[in-house]
Amino acid sequence: MNQRQLVVRYAVLGAVSLLMLYPIAWLVGASFKSNAEIFGSAGFWPSHLDFSAYAKGWRTSTEYTFATYFLNSFLIAVPRIVVTVVSCVLVAYAFARFEFWGRKWLFGVMVATMMLPHVILRIPQYLMFREFGWLDTYLPLIVPSAFATDTFFVFMLVQFLRGIPRDMEEAAMIDGCNPLQLLWHVIVPLLKPAIISVVVFQFIWTMNDFMGPLVYLSTVERYPVSLALKMSIGATEEVEWASAIAISVVALLPSVAVFFAAQRHFLDSAASSGIKG
């Protein structure tokens, strides 16, 4: 590839990147604008910086601040990430390394469940959790993940495991490791990039989940950020868009921080799981 082709390629990629980043830049800029300026100008740079929208949005229209809603989101996300990692690693390890009757058929069924829209499961799940007495708690949002119901993660981990040579595992078995010791001491360190990808995806998806909390939670004090944002938009007849946008920017920060903190491992896993199998 000659110099001119490189220049053209990077120029096109730079232009596309700017186009993709414009909505984010506009969102950040709009958080410093008034309602009139938001709808009167397509530019992202405000006429003057005004941080009052952040203070007003943080206080919300309820008796709770967004600190409560962020804490609630973390109370859902952290346990869900832990049980997801444990359950999905165990199931993926079984599919990738053990031979048992019906393994390929069960794996096919698991992959097929990825095609099911979540909305068709809401009613039977709601009825089941109601019988358990779990409504208006975080259990319906956490416990299902303890049974490896996030099949995308199982599939991704299986693909990653299939690309790992078995030499180290065989050596560990000769040294006397049982399957669980082998998993913990050999497989899990090798799976680190894929596990970090699971953490990143699950954190972002849980923070952005709106339908699950909407169905199962009814107490405002237990709302996560996703419901609190909707509540702040629909609380009054005249929406303070600057405040809603400002708190939306704040709500993006944890997901952005987690992604950039794990970026190297995340990209390593995306490359490895996509080409090995």
C-alpha positions as MATLAB code, in Angstrom:
seq = 'MNQRQLVVRYAVLGAVSLLMLYPIAWLVGASFKSNAEIFGSAGFWPSHLDFSAYAKGWRTSTEYTFATYFLNSFLIAVPRIVVTVVSCVLVAYAFARFEFWGRKWLFGVMVATMMLPHVILRIPQYLMFREFGWLDTYLPLIVPSAFATDTFFVFMLVQFLRGIPRDMEEAAMIDGCNPLQLLWHVIVPLLKPAIISVVVFQFIWTMNDFMGPLVYLSTVERYPVSLALKMSIGATEEVEWASAIAISVVALLPSVAVFFAAQRHFLDSAASSGIKG';
ca = [
       0.000    0.000    0.000;
       1.519    3.314   -1.108;
       1.586    6.602    0.784;
      -1.374    8.108   -1.061;
      -3.618    5.140   -0.272;
      -2.658    5.368    3.410;
      -3.504    9.071    3.492;
      -6.869    8.482    1.822;
      -7.681    5.582    4.166;
      -6.873    7.524    7.328;
      -8.701   10.605    6.037;
     -11.853    8.531    5.423;
     -11.561    6.819    8.817;
     -11.046   10.190   10.514;
     -14.101   11.680    8.800;
     -16.274    8.693    9.759;
     -14.993    8.888   13.355;
     -15.911   12.566   13.585;
     -19.353   11.803   12.173;
     -19.900    9.046   14.748;
     -18.629   11.183   17.629;
     -20.744   14.234   16.774;
     -23.856   13.036   18.698;
     -21.722   12.507   21.820;
     -20.128   15.921   21.424;
     -23.564   17.483   20.921;
     -24.884   15.694   24.025;
     -22.074   17.055   26.182;
     -22.432   20.553   24.749;
     -26.221   20.540   25.129;
     -25.861   19.825   28.844;
     -24.590   23.402   29.235;
     -27.381   25.011   27.174;
     -30.853   26.295   27.953;
     -33.973   24.658   26.486;
     -34.291   27.391   23.868;
     -30.667   27.072   22.783;
     -30.883   23.257   22.597;
     -33.694   23.365   20.046;
     -32.495   26.515   18.310;
     -28.965   25.486   17.391;
     -27.468   22.372   15.797;
     -23.973   23.289   16.960;
     -22.569   21.497   19.962;
     -20.700   24.440   21.524;
     -22.877   26.447   23.970;
     -22.886   30.245   23.968;
     -21.785   30.156   27.625;
     -20.972   27.403   30.103;
     -23.673   26.883   32.714;
     -23.222   24.039   35.222;
     -26.581   24.580   36.915;
     -28.208   21.847   34.805;
     -25.910   19.266   36.395;
     -26.796   20.381   39.924;
     -30.514   20.487   39.150;
     -30.485   17.137   37.356;
     -28.562   15.483   40.177;
     -31.165   16.562   42.765;
     -34.072   15.090   40.685;
     -37.747   15.845   41.294;
     -38.016   13.198   44.045;
     -36.720   13.102   47.610;
     -33.691   11.130   46.429;
     -30.640   12.314   44.525;
     -29.015   10.427   41.688;
     -26.458    9.107   44.192;
     -29.199    6.739   45.397;
     -30.003    5.603   41.867;
     -26.343    5.071   40.981;
     -25.908    3.009   44.137;
     -28.949    0.938   43.184;
     -27.506    0.334   39.715;
     -24.246   -0.892   41.236;
     -26.165   -3.114   43.678;
     -27.661   -4.813   40.632;
     -24.642   -4.758   38.315;
     -21.883   -6.009   40.645;
     -23.631   -9.191   41.924;
     -24.937   -9.888   38.435;
     -21.440   -9.646   36.965;
     -20.051  -12.007   39.630;
     -22.675  -14.725   39.123;
     -22.505  -14.324   35.342;
     -18.752  -14.852   35.239;
     -18.855  -17.883   37.552;
     -21.779  -19.619   35.848;
     -20.749  -18.887   32.258;
     -17.130  -19.978   32.813;
     -18.286  -23.271   34.343;
     -20.774  -24.009   31.547;
     -18.349  -22.961   28.792;
     -15.611  -25.123   30.321;
     -17.949  -28.118   30.315;
     -18.976  -27.600   26.686;
     -15.420  -27.008   25.475;
     -13.502  -29.670   27.406;
     -15.805  -32.533   28.440;
     -17.374  -35.245   26.322;
     -20.872  -36.193   27.456;
     -24.052  -37.496   25.874;
     -25.997  -34.840   23.972;
     -23.245  -32.203   24.229;
     -23.577  -30.968   20.648;
     -27.378  -31.049   20.812;
     -27.445  -29.110   24.094;
     -24.961  -26.594   22.730;
     -27.167  -26.110   19.661;
     -30.228  -25.574   21.858;
     -28.307  -23.039   23.936;
     -27.216  -21.131   20.826;
     -30.807  -21.239   19.514;
     -32.046  -19.509   22.687;
     -29.977  -16.485   21.647;
     -32.561  -15.947   18.903;
     -35.461  -15.661   21.365;
     -36.649  -12.084   21.936;
     -36.546  -11.268   25.645;
     -40.038   -9.799   25.491;
     -41.675  -13.211   24.969;
     -40.137  -14.437   28.237;
     -41.343  -11.526   30.354;
     -44.817  -12.848   31.205;
     -43.804  -16.386   32.306;
     -40.824  -14.961   34.200;
     -43.008  -12.361   35.891;
     -45.531  -15.014   36.967;
     -42.759  -17.251   38.289;
     -41.041  -14.468   40.242;
     -44.384  -13.344   41.636;
     -44.923  -16.845   43.054;
     -41.439  -16.671   44.595;
     -42.270  -13.326   46.231;
     -39.385  -11.634   44.441;
     -41.277   -8.685   42.944;
     -39.953   -5.249   43.910;
     -36.553   -6.759   44.731;
     -33.336   -7.076   42.747;
     -33.460  -10.887   42.739;
     -35.253  -11.236   39.351;
     -32.507   -9.095   37.806;
     -29.615  -11.063   39.359;
     -30.532  -14.684   40.084;
     -31.251  -15.838   36.471;
     -27.685  -14.922   35.503;
     -26.424  -17.428   38.098;
     -27.695  -20.190   35.783;
     -25.741  -19.087   32.690;
     -28.822  -17.671   31.009;
     -26.650  -15.093   29.216;
     -25.908  -17.545   26.427;
     -23.934  -15.050   24.350;
     -21.226  -15.080   27.015;
     -21.162  -18.890   27.137;
     -20.808  -19.008   23.356;
     -18.011  -16.435   23.406;
     -16.099  -18.272   26.149;
     -16.472  -21.605   24.361;
     -15.018  -20.100   21.199;
     -12.134  -18.686   23.206;
     -11.492  -22.011   24.971;
     -11.422  -23.916   21.698;
      -8.473  -21.795   20.627;
      -6.423  -22.595   23.739;
      -4.015  -25.575   23.343;
      -4.499  -28.415   25.824;
      -0.798  -28.959   26.542;
      -0.802  -27.051   29.835;
      -3.991  -28.785   30.938;
      -2.545  -32.212   30.236;
       0.598  -31.330   32.194;
      -1.509  -30.124   35.124;
      -3.555  -33.342   35.057;
      -0.343  -35.390   35.183;
       0.652  -33.353   38.255;
      -2.591  -34.409   39.922;
      -4.972  -31.497   39.349;
      -8.677  -32.328   39.406;
     -11.029  -30.595   36.925;
     -11.867  -27.697   39.277;
      -8.209  -27.100   40.172;
      -7.383  -27.249   36.482;
     -10.077  -24.682   35.757;
      -8.965  -22.285   38.499;
      -5.192  -22.519   38.136;
      -4.806  -23.033   34.381;
      -7.936  -22.117   32.425;
      -9.093  -18.990   34.263;
      -5.742  -17.143   33.860;
      -5.798  -17.958   30.147;
      -9.420  -16.795   29.942;
      -8.658  -13.414   31.510;
      -9.227  -11.349   28.309;
     -12.538  -13.108   27.625;
     -13.677  -12.786   31.253;
     -12.924   -9.063   31.193;
     -15.025   -8.804   28.033;
     -17.889  -10.515   29.862;
     -17.520   -8.013   32.706;
     -17.538   -5.044   30.318;
     -20.547   -6.240   28.320;
     -22.568   -7.239   31.366;
     -21.834   -3.975   33.168;
     -22.876   -1.847   30.206;
     -25.976   -3.928   29.460;
     -27.069   -3.915   33.108;
     -26.572   -0.173   33.472;
     -28.597    0.382   30.288;
     -31.328   -2.144   31.097;
     -34.673   -0.389   31.253;
     -37.340   -3.044   30.697;
     -36.233   -5.426   33.464;
     -36.321   -2.868   36.305;
     -39.513   -1.364   34.869;
     -41.301   -4.732   35.086;
     -40.024   -5.935   38.458;
     -39.462   -2.773   40.534;
     -42.237   -0.550   41.838;
     -40.575    1.400   44.680;
     -38.896    4.633   43.607;
     -36.228    4.214   46.263;
     -35.036    1.014   44.512;
     -34.935    2.436   40.984;
     -31.655    2.191   39.040;
     -30.312    5.013   36.892;
     -32.136    3.868   33.752;
     -35.569    4.287   35.381;
     -34.544    7.459   37.190;
     -33.596    9.057   33.875;
     -37.006    8.276   32.397;
     -38.677    9.532   35.557;
     -36.757   12.806   35.363;
     -37.916   13.343   31.775;
     -41.578   12.598   32.460;
     -41.861   14.210   35.894;
     -43.308   17.528   34.715;
     -45.224   18.803   31.729;
     -42.356   21.039   30.644;
     -39.212   18.944   30.487;
     -35.966   20.569   31.583;
     -33.984   19.036   28.747;
     -30.696   20.567   29.831;
     -30.960   18.829   33.222;
     -32.038   15.534   31.639;
     -29.162   15.671   29.165;
     -26.680   16.659   31.863;
     -27.549   13.691   34.061;
     -27.509   11.447   30.972;
     -23.900   12.510   30.424;
     -23.124   11.631   34.045;
     -24.874    8.261   33.617;
     -22.596    7.462   30.673;
     -19.410    7.975   32.682;
     -19.309    4.611   34.571;
     -19.742    2.594   31.371;
     -17.161    4.679   29.519;
     -14.720    4.385   32.423;
     -15.135    0.589   32.613;
     -14.661    0.233   28.861;
     -11.480    2.295   28.719;
     -10.069    0.642   31.847;
     -10.480   -2.781   30.217;
      -9.950   -1.712   26.617;
      -6.770   -3.667   25.916;
      -8.122   -6.957   27.273;
     -11.500   -6.309   25.686;
      -9.992   -5.905   22.206;
      -7.722   -8.932   22.695;
     -10.751  -11.072   23.506;
     -12.792   -9.720   20.583;
      -9.983  -10.614   18.182;
      -9.271  -14.039   19.669;
     -12.838  -15.302   20.133;
     -13.785  -14.257   16.624;
     -11.105  -16.181   14.715;
     -10.398  -19.241   16.866;
     -12.647  -22.221   16.953;
];
